[in-house]
Amino acid sequence: MRDSYGFLNEMLDDLRKELSDVNALIQCNLLYIKEAEVSIKALEESESDEFKMFSPRSMSDRNKEEIARTRSDKARYEEKNRELYESKEAIENKIECLEKILKQENNNFAVFQMRENDRQRIAAELHDTSLQNLAYLIHKIELCNLYIDEDPAKAKLELSVIGQKMREVIEEIRNVIFDLRPMNFDDLGLKSAIERFIESINEDKKFELVLDIDDVSCENKFVILNIYRIVQESLVNVVKHADADKIIFRCKVSDDNVCVMDIADNGKGFYAEDDLKGDKHFGISLMKERVEMLNGRFEISSAREKGTEIHIEIPIGGVK
């Protein structure tokens, strides 16, 4: 897909150069036309009073051939410009079409990239949690096979541990499935999905939460799902990296149908200009990409030992 994207960009560059050349020719012809108009006017109006006294012919009659030639040149340049304006309009239409295609192509690439990032994140979560726990359970089951004849009580104890661990694995997989497609969207909406997620990350009551969440709705489920992903990434960043004990989260809908989110914490913060250049805050980069893909606005403010504030605006009015 990136090959076609590059090819279309080359076409766009060529068309813009062609348009620039056409505009230059138009301006050059306009200069010739202006010069011809000035020349004709000068020839027609340069008759002196003294000449009128001694000549029965007007200056325009004496310069009739030159005026006719200059008018012919002017008409030729005007005809050239008519053709150039037609070419200009055709090139501009092509440029407009290509820009629309490239914008869509770029948005598609951003979507594919985000999906790939989500797949990698989910694969890492499964590898680090569920798969390791399942490997542990296989080991426990093998031990039970050894104990079941020689020490039934110990085997029973191991089976109890296996049962508890299996319930944990089931819950982990259920969370991954919910992460793939929060079912609350279809039943209760975005607000319920966000509240459920916040409850899951604050089960140990580590954070003091200040929440103000509107029930955001939009016909385009892709927009709503990406808003939820942005919320996820912002709050996970706080939990993993901020060393905070207070989170302020607001998700409101403005009068002009814009979803406005503010996420703030009282954690260790960072120098945004320097720290965002590396991989440490990859989640913030993903958030920014999602917001830009939705034609939104992303602002972040942070300082060492003074926490972090993120402001996000995403238009939802009229989105289908």
N, C-alpha and C positions, 0 to 999 in steps of 0.2 A: 504494500500500500504506500509506503514511503517513497518507492521509486516513482509511482504515478504522481504522487504529491510533488516531488522534485521536478518532474517533467512539466506539470501544469504551472509550476512557479516559473520555470524557464520561458514557457509560452507567455505568461503574464509579463515578464520582464521585457520580452521582445515587443509585445504589443505596446507597452508603455514607452519604449524607445521610439517605436513607429509613430505613436501619437505625438511625442515630443518633436519629431522631425516634421510631421504634418503641421503642427502649430507654428513651428519656425517658418515654414513656407508660407502659411497664411499671413503671418505678420510681415514677412518680406513683401508679399504681393500687396498688402494693405498700404505699405510704405510707397510702393510704386504707384498705386492708385491715387494716394494723397498727392504725390509729386505731380502726377498728370493733371489733377484738378487745379493745383496751384499754377501750373504752366499754362493751362487753357485760360484761366482767369487773367493771368498776366498778359497773355497775347490779346485777349479781347478788351482789356481795360487800359493798356499801355499807350493808347493814342494821345498824343500831346495836343494842347490847344494850338501851338504853332503849326503842327502838321495839318490840323483841320482847316486852317486858314488857306493853305496852299495846295491841298490835295482833295479832289472830289471823291476819292475812295476812302473808306474807313480802314483803320488798321486791321480789323477782323477780316476784311476782304483781302488785304495784302497778304495776311498770314493764314488764308483759308486752308491751304494744303497742309501747313504744319499743324493747325488746330485739328483738322480731320485725322491726320496721322496720330496725333496725341490721343484723341478720343478713341480711335481704333485700338491703340495700345491699352488704354484704360479698360475698354470693354473686354479685351483679351485677358487681362489680369483678373477682372471681375468674374469671367467665366471659369478661369482656373480656380478661383477661390470657391465658387459654387461647387465644383467637383471635389475640392479639398474638404469643404464643410460636410459633404455627403460621406466622404471617406472617414472624416473625424467622428461623425455620429456612429458609423458602423464599427469603428475601432472601440469607441467608448462603450457601445453595447456589448461587444465581445469581452472587454475588460470587466464590466459589471457582472456578466455571467460567470466568468472565470473566478472572480473574487468570491461570488456566492458559493461556487463549487468548492473552492479552496477552504472557505470558512467551514463548510459542512464536512469536508475531508479532515480538516484539522480537529473539529469537534469529535468526529468518529474516531480519530486516532487517540484523542484524549480519553474517550470512553473505553476503547480497547486497552489502553495503558492502565487505566484505573481498575478495570476488571482483572487484568493480569496481576496488578499489585494486590488486589483483594484475594485472588487465588493463592498467591505466594504467602500472604499473611495467614490465611486459613490453613494452608498446608503446614506452615510453621507451628500454628497452634495445635493442630492434630498431632504433629510429630512430637512436640514438647510435652503434651499432656496425655491425650487419649491413647496413642500408640504405645507410649512408654508404660502407661498403666495396664494396658492389655498384655504387654510382654511380662510385666510383673505378675499378672494374674495367671498366665500360662505357667510360670515358675511355681506359683502357689499350688496350682492344680496338680502338677507333677509331684510336688511334695505330698499332697493328699494321697496320691496313688501309692506312695511308699508307706505312709502312716496307717492307711485304712485297715490293714490286717494286723499290724504289730501294735498300734496304739490308736484305737478308734476314737478315744476322747480327744487326742491331739488333732486327728484328722477332722473331727467335728468343729474344733476351734478354728482350724485353718479355713474350713468351709464358711464359717461365720465371717471371717475377715474377707474372704473372697466375695461373699454376698454384699457386704458393705462397700467394698471397692467397686464392684460392678454397678451399684447404684450411683456412685460418683462418676464413673465413666459415662453412664447413660445421661446424667445431668450435663456433663461436659459436651457430649455430642448434641444434646438438645439445644444447648446454648449456641453451638456452631450453626445448627440448622436455623435457629432464630436469627442469628447474625446474617445468614444468607438472605433471608426474606422474613423480616419481622411480621408475624401473622396479625399483630394488633393493627397494622395499617388497614387491612380490609375490614376489620370488625369495629375498632374503636378509634382509629386515626393516629396521626403522628404524636399527639400529646401523650397518649397512653404508652406508645412505644418508647418515647424518651423517658417517661417516668419509670417504666419497667427497667430500662437500662441503667438509670441512675440508682435505682434500688439495688441492682446487681453489683455495682461497683462500690456501694457503701454498705454492704451487708454487715461489716464489722463496726459500723458507725464511727469510722475514723474521721470523717469530714463533717464539719458544720456546713449545712447546705442552705443557701438562700435562692429559692426558685420562684420564677414567675413565667409561666408557660401558657401561651395561647394555643387553641386548637387550630393549627394551620391546615388549610385544605387547598388542594389544587387538582384540577382534572388530570394533569400530567403526572402520573405516578412516578415517572423517572425523576422529576424534580423533587418530589417529596422524599423518595428514597435517598437521593443524594444529600438533601438537607439532614436526614437522619444520619447518614455516614459522616457528614461534617461534625455533627454533634458528638458522635462516637469518638472520632479521632481527637477532637478538642479535649474531651473529658479523659480519655485514655492517656493523652499526653500529660495532663495534670497529675493523674494517679501515678504514672510511671516515673516522671521526671521532675515534678515541681517541688517535692518535699513540702507540700502544703497541708494545712488542716482546715482550710475554709475555701469553699467554692461558691461563687455567685454565677448563676446561669439564668439568663432571660431570653425568651423566644417570643417575640410579639409580631403582630401584623399591623402595619401602618395604614393610614387612611387611603394611601394610594396603592394598596395591595403589594407591599414589599415585606418580606419576612426579614425581620431585624433580630439578630442574635448578638448577645454580649456574654462573653465568658471571661471571668476574672478569678484569680487565686492569690493567696498571700504567701506563695512559695519563694524559692530562691531566685527565680528570674534568670535573665541572661542579657547580654548585650546583643540586641537584635541584629545590628549591622554586621557583626563579626560571626556570631554563633550560627546564624541561619545559612552561612555559606557551606558548612560541612554536612555530614550525614546524620549528625546527632539529632536534628529536628526534622527528620524526613517526613514525619506525620504532618507537620505544619506546611511543608511544601505540597503535600497531597491535598490538604484542605484548601490551600490557595488555588491549586489547579482546578479542583471541583467548583469552587466559587466562580472563577473566571470562565469556566465552561458554561456556567449558568448565567453569564452576563451580569454577575454580581460584583460587589466591592468587598475587599478584604483588607483590614488594617490590624496591625499588631503593635503593641507597646509593651516594653519590658525593660527592666533594669535589675542588676544584681542585688539580691536580698530585698527587692521591692515588689516581687510578684510579676504577673503577666496579665495583660488585658487584650482580648481579641474582640474586634467589632466586625460583624459580617452583615451585608445586606444582599438579599436575593429577590429579584422581581418574580412575583407569582401571578399577578393580575393578568388575565388574558392568555396565560400559557395553556396550550392544549396538549 
